[in-house]
Amino acid sequence: MIRFESLSAREWPDPKTTTPHILPIYATSSYDFEDIGQGIDIFSGKESGHTYSRYGNPTAEATASKIAALETYGSSMKAAAVMTNSGMSAIHVLVSALLKSGDKMLTQPNIYGGTTELFRQMSKSWGIEIVYTDLGKTEEVDILLKGDPAIKLVYLETPANPTLACIDIEALASVTSLHNRYSAIDNTFATPYLQQPLLLGVDFVIHSTTKFLNGHGNSIAGVVIGKDAELFKQTIWNTMKLTGANCSPFEAWLVYQGMKTLPLRMDKHSSNALLVSTTLVNHPNVSRVNYPGLESHPDHLVAKKQMRAFGGMMSFELNGGIDTAIKAMNKLRFCSLAPTLGDVDTLILHPASSSHLKVDPEVRRNAGISDGLIRISVGIEDPQDILDDLLQAIE
Ligand SMILES: Cc1ncc(COP(=O)(O)O)c(C=O)c1O
């Protein structure tokens, strides 16, 4: 018989009899092998299985493969995916896995401010040059790719944060693959329910799952998805493993639970945002509304072509600029002032002082992110409550 101290320290047999209905949280850092031969086979890839949770964890893997299934729904594509510990680490893993010093990346100036800041950091410290252009102008992208073989990756965000500018994904993916370069997209604003970039020809998709995929604002996580499983394993998965960018099983589980209501939430986010944007666009105190669902939005037709509906994100400007914007935000009572998006309740953010604070002010302004711009992540509440609050604040 083993001693008391040993009994106390050892694992107890798993009491599981029947299969749990809900995916369990596998809170374990490592996995037992039946014998050392099995360990050798799993590590070498001869046998499938788990070894160490930085390499792969069943809860995180179930979440990632469900997202890959949603991104490829309706096709026979078998995409690979991995959860990461934030949306930023998904972008970091993607770029560092695909590019090396001396390579260039082509992107747009009007994306999430943290991404712009990360790219600037990568160009300073790693020698990856970032080339900016309007990715909506396919002919210019064609010329750039033809003239510069060092551009290895084209990175886009559509709809973009916070201007909601949209890019024709299929046209961009087609010119990129014509020149044999990789394309990657941040699909955070749309989610796979509204937009499926892999099916439009893009090679890699990333998400901040912190946002709409989770929907409840209770975890920070990200995901990278790729359509070539072998390439994915050698590049993305390997970099995730080596940089320790793996997602904790608990955070992944929260995303997994949240995703069950994704279509219901996205439909309601979209109909509420359309109502809010059509009301604001006709208000005398409002000088500009950015929502791709509005026919007046410059990219409305592009968005209509590639999106099922237009999502919950919008932004607007008031007459009177920054001072009026600050006064209006301070008058909000129902909507929350919180620096995130994609939760079930309505969230307001001031990009110039938060998400885009570290973007050069001139770049920001040229990208349409004025100092007075207010971003709304329209929630799934009764839309009249959202409108009542916004209207009393801007009036
Ligand atoms: C479009 C977009 N991508 C990526 C990120 C980064 O995600 P995370 O905060 O999960 O690292 C954000 C964060 O706001 C975002 O808005």
The ligand as an SDF file (V2000), in Angstrom:
LIG
                    3D

 16 16  0  0  0  0  0  0  0  0999 V2000
  -10.1240   44.2450  -35.4710 C   0  0  0  0  0  0  0  0  0  0  0  0
   -9.2830   43.8400  -34.2960 C   0  0  0  0  0  0  0  0  0  0  0  0
   -8.3170   42.9090  -34.4720 N   0  0  0  0  0  0  0  0  0  0  0  0
   -7.5200   42.5060  -33.4490 C   0  0  0  0  0  0  0  0  0  0  0  0
   -7.6630   43.0490  -32.1880 C   0  0  0  0  0  0  0  0  0  0  0  0
   -6.7690   42.5800  -31.0740 C   0  0  0  0  0  0  0  0  0  0  0  0
   -7.4660   41.6680  -30.2980 O   0  0  0  0  0  0  0  0  0  0  0  0
   -7.1280   41.3160  -28.7530 P   0  0  0  0  0  0  0  0  0  0  0  0
   -7.5190   42.5120  -27.9530 O   0  0  0  0  0  0  0  0  0  0  0  0
   -7.9700   40.1060  -28.4850 O   0  0  0  0  0  0  0  0  0  0  0  0
   -5.6900   41.0510  -28.6670 O   0  0  0  0  0  0  0  0  0  0  0  0
   -8.6550   44.0090  -31.9620 C   0  0  0  0  0  0  0  0  0  0  0  0
   -8.8210   44.5890  -30.6220 C   0  0  0  0  0  0  0  0  0  0  0  0
   -9.5950   45.4820  -30.4110 O   0  0  0  0  0  0  0  0  0  0  0  0
   -9.4790   44.4150  -33.0440 C   0  0  0  0  0  0  0  0  0  0  0  0
  -10.4390   45.3460  -32.8890 O   0  0  0  0  0  0  0  0  0  0  0  0
  1  2  1  0
  2  3  1  0
  2 15  2  0
  3  4  2  0
  4  5  1  0
  5  6  1  0
  5 12  2  0
  6  7  1  0
  7  8  1  0
  8  9  2  0
  8 10  1  0
  8 11  1  0
 12 13  1  0
 12 15  1  0
 13 14  2  0
 15 16  1  0
M  END
$$$$
